């Protein structure tokens, strides 16, 4: 079971404040997960409680250990331009018309957009 290093009193207070009062849901969720981890909850149990993948919880713990409080915030994401979206939509439409494709629209879109 992966656990974070013991929290100092200041870290404990910081995570508790973030859990109770931060305006962003994801930061509150991550702070709560770290507090539960500190109390001895296993990664598997935290994963079940928050209905996320094991890798997600592991990433939260790793980012906390590497970056501290800043690690709880979302990283900037790459934006998709209208031109990329329209091109991807064209590819999806072509594939759905030419063969019996069961991948689903969002999976194909993600794969196509990642190529840019």
N, C-alpha and C positions, 0 to 999 in steps of 0.2 A: 504494500500500500504506500503510495507516494504521499508524503505530507510536507507541508511547508515548514520551514524552520520556525522554532518558537517565536511568537510575536512579542515585541516589546510593548510596554504599556501604551506608548504613543501610537504604535502601529495598530494595536487593538482598538484604541479610541478612534483613530482615523477610519478604519474599516467599518466600525459601528456607525459612525457619523455618515459615511458614504452609503451604507446600507439603508439607513433610516431617512436621509434627507437629500441625497443627490437627485437632481432633476431628471437624469437619464436612467431609464429602466435597466439598461444593460450594465451600467456601472453598479447600480444597486444589486442586481443579480449576482454579478461577479464578486462583489464585496461579501455578500451573504454566503456564497459558496466557499470563499476562503475562510470565513469565520467558522463555518461548519467543518471544514477540513481541519482547522485548528482544534476543534472540539473532539476530533477523533473519527468523524464520519469518513467512510472509505470513498474513494473516487467513484466506485460503482454505485454506491448509495446516492451520492451527490448527482451523478448522471441521471439516475432514476427520478430523483426529486425535481430536477430542473428540465427533464425530458430533452436532454442534449446528448451528443455523442461523447464517448470516453475521451476522444482526442480534444474535444472542446474544453472539457474540464482540465485536462492536462496542460493545454495551452494557457488557460487562465492562471494556473499555478506557476507555470514557467515564466510567464510575463510578469507576474507579481515578484517572483524571485529576482528576475533580471532588471526590472524597471521600477519596481515599487508601485506607488499609487498611479503613476502615469500609465502603467501597463494595464490598468482596468479600462482605459478609454479605448474607443474604437480607433483603429488605424484608418488613415485616409484611403478611400477606395478609388479605383480608376473609373472615370465616367465614360459612358458609351455615347458616342456622337449619333446624331440623327442619321447620318450617312451610313455608319456601321450597322445601326438597327435595321434600316431599310434593306441593306445588303443581306443581312442575316435572315430577315423575313422572306426575302426572295429565295434564298437557298432552302429554307424550311418548306416553303410552298412547293418548290420544285421537287424536293424529296418526297413530300407527302403525295404528290400527284404521280410520281414515276414508280413507286414501289410501296408495298405494304409496310410502312415504317411505324414501329410501336415505341420508339424512343421517347416521344413526347416533345412538345414544343419547347419547353424551358430547358431541357437537357441539350438539345441541339443548339439553341440560342447561346447558352453558356459556352459550349465548346467553340462555336464560331467566333463569338466576341473575344474569347481569350486569345485567339490567334492574332488579334490586332495589338 
